[in-house]
Structures are given as structure tokens and as C-alpha cells.
Amino acid sequence: MIVTVRTTTDARAKADALAHGAVEARLVACAQISGPVTSVYHWRGAIETTEEWEVVFKTTEARYPALEAYLLAAHDYETPEILATRVTRASEGYARWVERETSAAPVVENAASERRPFFVYGTLRPGAYNHDRFLAGRIGAEADAVLHGAVLHDGPGYPYVVPAEGGRVVGTLLTPADDSYGELFGLLDRLELPVGYERVAMDVVRSGDGARVSAWVFLAAPDAPLGPVIESGDWFGRP
């Protein structure tokens, strides 16, 4: 069954990133962007008025859970709008096209021979909103760490790291539990790669003992939208 799913965000660049990421990951067959629209709503005891962009996704009921997980991870709203509606009638050809485009999901490579820890620096750090949502129960060890030779950009939407001489980025080294490595590896690729990241192996310095550790780091892809540089290199310390 075809399902349409809608969300909103406060910038055209963010809407573009959500749409392209979902299509690239084969979570949806199509994403349509419209706006700006004016949203009026209650939020934390006040009535807010915001200019937003709407994204409508065309997918199947079977792919909806993966699309919802992607939107929750990729969206920068604390409580994003995610509304799904079943399509009661559709042309046969269009329905087959949606089924075909969303069933050809990419295969995540096998990381069994390269079991590195992950260096996280934004919403996946302990204490940030995506850590408990996606990593709880899958991490064996955590350690503060620093990535040298890179700078941290604040979005739009989520932080991006870009290599740069003399820069430094503060984050956390996460070592997955032994029985969760393959699952976590695939999950992080599905969350990060469609929204403007590329995964590379880099050396980071563990803060506790100064040891250099080879880790997986999600860097900004060449076409990622970049916001201002966070001078401290610490996403928790941004203005």
C-alpha cells in the first residue's frame, strides 16, 4: 500500500537535504517540496508563528518505519511533524513504480574486517538527543576524544566536520558492544550517509591517556550544506 508522509522544516536547504537523503536511501520513491508556508502553533506555553517548508514523501507502508527513523535522526526539530496517510486508490503503474523504487534498498557493506570504534561529535554524543534514541544498549565503552586537523560547522540541521589544518573537534569515542557491532555499523550508515556525510577512517586522540585510535568518522560530503564554524570545536559549547 502506498503511503504519503509529510514533514516541515524551517529552511529550504534543510528540506532539500531531507528529500534527497530519503530518495538516495530508497526510503521513498519521490519527495516533493513546497513553501514557504506559515505555521501557527502552540509551543511551550506560547503561540508561535514560523515560516516553514513542507516535504511530502511517497513510499510504501512496509518502508514507513525506516523512513520515520531516518526523519527522527536527520531532523533538527525536537518534535518534528511526521504524518502518514494511506492512499486508498492509485493508478496501477504508479503503485508498481513506488514499490519498485523503495524495494531496491542499498546493501550496507560488511564491516567485520574493520571493527573500528566510532568518533561522534554532534547529536549522537552521550547527552545529545539522538544518543539514547539510537545507541542505547549497543555501546560497550565510551571515552572523550579529540579529532585534530578538522573544523566543526553548525548545520544547517546537524553538525558537519570538514578537514582543515590546525583545527580540532571535540567528541566521544564509542566502542560498540561485541554483539551489536554489525547492527550499529549498518544503522549509522543508513542514518548518516543519506544526509550529507561520508564515512572515513581517521586517527583521533583519546583524552584520558593520549593514545591515538583509528576510528570511523562521518565527515561532510563535498556537497553537504555548511553553516558557520563553531570556533570551540565543541558542539555542546556552541553559542
C-alpha positions, 0 to 999 in steps of 0.5 A, spaced: 500 500 500 502 506 498 503 511 503 504 519 503 508 522 509 509 529 510 514 533 514 516 541 515 522 544 516 524 551 517 529 552 511 529 550 504 536 547 504 534 543 510 528 540 506 532 539 500 537 535 504 531 531 507 528 529 500 534 527 497 537 523 503 530 519 503 530 518 495 538 516 495 536 511 501 530 508 497 526 510 503 521 513 498 520 513 491 519 521 490 519 527 495 516 533 493 517 540 496 513 546 497 513 553 501 514 557 504 508 556 508 506 559 515 505 555 521 501 557 527 502 553 533 502 552 540 509 551 543 511 551 550 506 555 553 506 560 547 503 561 540 508 561 535 508 563 528 514 560 523 515 560 516 516 553 514 517 548 508 513 542 507 516 535 504 511 530 502 514 523 501 511 517 497 513 510 499 510 504 501 507 502 508 512 496 509 518 502 508 514 507 513 518 505 519 525 506 516 523 512 513 520 515 520 527 513 523 531 516 518 526 523 519 527 522 527 535 522 526 536 527 520 531 532 523 533 538 527 526 539 530 525 536 537 518 534 535 518 534 528 511 533 524 511 526 521 504 524 518 502 518 514 496 517 510 494 511 506 492 512 499 486 508 498 486 508 490 492 509 485 493 508 478 496 501 477 503 503 474 504 508 479 503 503 485 508 498 481 513 504 480 513 506 488 514 499 490 519 498 485 523 504 487 523 503 495 524 495 494 531 496 491 534 498 498 542 499 498 546 493 501 550 496 507 557 493 506 560 488 511 564 491 516 567 485 520 574 486 517 574 493 520 571 493 527 573 500 528 570 504 534 566 510 532 568 518 533 561 522 534 561 529 535 554 532 534 547 529 536 549 522 537 554 524 543 552 521 550 547 527 552 545 529 545 538 527 543 539 522 538 544 518 543 539 514 547 534 514 541 539 510 537 545 507 541 542 505 547 544 498 549 549 497 543 555 501 546 560 497 550 565 503 552 565 510 551 571 515 552 572 523 550 576 524 544 579 529 540 579 529 532 585 534 530 586 537 523 578 538 522 573 544 523 566 543 526 560 547 522 553 548 525 548 545 520 544 547 517 540 541 521 546 537 524 553 538 525 558 537 519 566 536 520 570 538 514 578 537 514 582 543 515 589 544 518 590 546 525 583 545 527 580 540 532 573 537 534 571 535 540 567 528 541 566 521 544 569 515 542 564 509 542 566 502 542 560 498 540 558 492 544 561 485 541 554 483 539 551 489 536 557 491 532 554 489 525 547 492 527 550 499 529 555 499 523 549 498 518 544 503 522 549 509 522 550 508 515 543 508 513 542 514 518 548 518 516 550 517 509 543 519 506 544 526 509 550 529 507 556 525 510 561 520 508 564 515 512 572 515 513 577 512 517 581 517 521 586 517 527 583 521 533 586 522 540 583 519 546 583 524 552 584 520 558 591 517 556 593 520 549 593 514 545 591 515 538 585 510 535 583 509 528 576 510 528 570 511 523 568 518 522 562 521 518 565 527 515 561 532 510 560 530 503 563 535 498 556 537 497 553 537 504 550 544 506 555 548 511 553 553 516 558 557 520 564 554 524 563 553 531 570 556 533 570 551 540 570 545 536 565 543 541 558 542 539 555 542 546 559 549 547 556 552 541 553 559 542 
